[in-house]
Amino acid sequence: MEHIKLSQLISEDDIKERVIELGKTLTKEFQGKDLVCVCVLNGSFMFFADLIREIDCDFACDFLGLSSYSGSQSTGEVKVTLDLSQNIKGKHVVLVEDIIDTGTTMASLLQLLNTRSPESITTVSLLHKPEAQKNDFKPDHIGFTIKDEFVVGYGLDYNQYFRTLPYIAQVKNLN
């Protein structure tokens, strides 16, 4: 991956601070409620792991695998690669996503999950790119709003590379 240049966009310390803030907010919002936190795989697994450690209430965890990217481009087609293992009917669901750009994946996912009759669905996205959106979806909780740039790190990847960076980096060139 020698041809790819990265530029740090969000530091590890800034991520940690924001995750703690989000955890406190979610604790207040869901204390005493029947809660399921859902990690949208693959990109959000690091964010999810850190976030749930900051939520100070009882909840169940589950995972949902989706795919809509090839390289650095959204395919526009959302595929479920792993479904939930538990029933969410009547439960409050916190849906944890790594990034909202076009909004297509989240719109499809919300449509799917709403058919399962949860009490509520609250969306949390580490990153939000409002300039890239093709619909009017807005996450309930946002870690950071960024420009329409391709980013990696902290779970986000480029063809499975760069997930382990402890910060978010802008990809400067892919050629």
C-alpha atoms as one frame of an Amber mdcrd trajectory, in Angstrom:
protein
   0.000   0.000   0.000   2.974   2.285  -0.670   1.007   4.434  -3.120  -1.556
   5.496  -0.507  -0.851   8.638   1.518  -2.704   9.274   4.778  -3.290  12.467
   6.707  -4.575  12.326  10.294  -8.028  13.885  10.495  -9.245  12.969  14.022
  -6.799  12.088  16.778  -6.973   9.061  19.049  -7.483  11.365  22.058 -10.362
  13.214  20.381 -12.024   9.895  19.555 -11.670   8.669  23.148 -13.134  11.894
  24.541 -16.107  11.824  22.169 -16.823   8.131  22.834 -16.993   8.865  26.580
 -19.444  11.726  25.928 -21.638   9.527  23.720 -21.608   6.762  26.344 -22.820
   9.183  29.033 -25.598  10.429  26.754 -26.762   6.900  25.942 -26.616   5.896
  29.629 -29.017   8.727  30.517 -31.288   7.949  27.565 -31.621   4.202  28.177
 -31.228   3.651  31.920 -33.807   1.077  33.021 -34.983   0.228  29.503 -34.872
  -3.111  27.670 -31.917  -2.297  25.430 -30.062  -4.077  22.638 -26.910  -2.468
  21.243 -26.291  -3.562  17.657 -22.906  -3.298  15.982 -23.037  -2.857  12.214
 -20.089  -4.875  10.942 -17.402  -4.610   9.826 -16.275  -1.015  10.167 -17.851
  -0.098  13.485 -16.481  -2.928  15.641 -13.770  -0.808  17.320 -16.128   2.106
  17.923 -18.790  -0.301  19.211 -16.401  -2.016  21.637 -15.232   1.295  23.090
 -18.725   2.794  23.172 -20.466  -0.050  24.990 -17.828   0.073  27.728 -18.969
   3.658  28.362 -22.698   2.840  28.599 -23.456   2.351  32.276 -26.666   0.320
  32.156 -27.731  -3.231  31.349 -28.098  -4.215  27.705 -27.692  -7.084  25.286
 -25.258  -6.951  22.363 -25.821  -8.191  18.853 -24.161  -7.915  15.472 -25.400
  -7.240  11.961 -23.168  -7.601   8.922 -23.721  -5.371   5.916 -21.787  -4.755
   2.754 -22.175  -1.856   0.345 -18.603  -0.916  -0.589 -16.049  -2.090  -3.086
 -12.706  -0.379  -2.529 -13.431   3.293  -1.879 -16.783   3.419  -3.677 -20.287
   2.628  -2.503 -21.922   0.086  -4.791 -25.398   1.449  -4.015 -26.497  -2.082
  -3.148 -26.801  -3.123   0.488 -26.265  -6.807   1.280 -26.951  -8.412   4.668
 -23.988 -10.684   5.363 -24.896 -11.521   9.000 -28.315 -11.140  10.609 -29.207
 -10.482  14.236 -29.192 -13.499  16.528 -32.015 -12.282  18.781 -35.525 -10.935
  18.585 -35.741  -7.133  18.948 -39.535  -6.921  19.154 -40.544  -4.459  21.869
 -36.929  -3.563  22.690 -35.028  -0.323  22.393 -32.288  -0.715  19.800 -29.120
   1.364  19.633 -27.716   0.887  16.153 -23.982   1.656  16.051 -22.505   2.498
  12.660 -19.036   3.634  11.655 -19.940   6.197   9.001 -22.972   7.706   7.303
 -22.147   9.051   3.881 -24.797   8.492   1.189 -27.292   7.314   3.839 -28.380
   4.430   1.605 -27.129   1.695   3.938 -28.795   3.192   7.004 -32.090   3.804
   5.206 -32.165   0.159   4.074 -31.194  -1.060   7.515 -33.843   0.988   9.318
 -36.486  -0.264   6.903 -35.426  -3.857   7.616 -35.287  -3.469  11.402 -38.584
  -1.588  11.657 -40.340  -4.670  10.233 -39.230  -6.473  13.421 -41.277  -4.142
  15.674 -38.690  -2.701  18.068 -39.908  -0.206  20.681 -37.442   2.321  19.264
 -34.318   2.560  17.131 -31.647   5.109  17.991 -28.796   5.555  15.556 -25.231
   6.386  16.555 -22.590   7.028  13.927 -18.949   7.729  14.609 -18.718   9.806
  11.427 -21.248  11.689   9.333 -20.681  13.160   5.851 -23.730  15.371   5.218
 -22.309  16.614   1.884 -22.391  13.056   0.498 -25.933  12.184   1.546 -28.488
  11.204  -1.050 -31.441  11.139   1.381 -32.606  13.092   4.426 -31.515  10.588
   7.091 -29.753  12.129  10.096 -28.195  10.014  12.845 -29.566  10.594  16.341
 -26.051  10.810  17.760 -22.914  11.745  15.809 -19.318  11.432  16.878 -17.838
  13.751  14.266 -19.095  15.524  11.147 -16.548  15.412   8.337 -16.259  16.548
   4.734 -16.936  14.175   1.864 -13.500  12.541   1.982 -12.494   8.904   2.016
 -11.244   8.000   5.494  -9.708   4.977   7.199  -8.673   3.943  10.683 -10.368
   3.039  13.956 -12.141   0.159  12.208 -12.714   1.802   8.832 -10.771   0.267
   5.986  -9.639   0.433   2.418  -9.857  -3.117   1.020  -9.347  -4.463   4.572
  -6.235  -2.317   5.212  -5.782   0.427   7.833  -8.510  -0.765  10.253  -6.049
  -0.894  13.153  -5.003   2.750  13.042  -5.985   4.275  16.424  -7.090   7.510
  14.703  -9.114   8.532  11.650  -7.061   9.445   8.585  -7.998  11.000   5.294
  -6.775   9.053   2.297  -4.863  11.531   0.143  -4.486   9.439  -3.009  -5.480
   5.982  -4.149  -3.449   5.839  -7.371
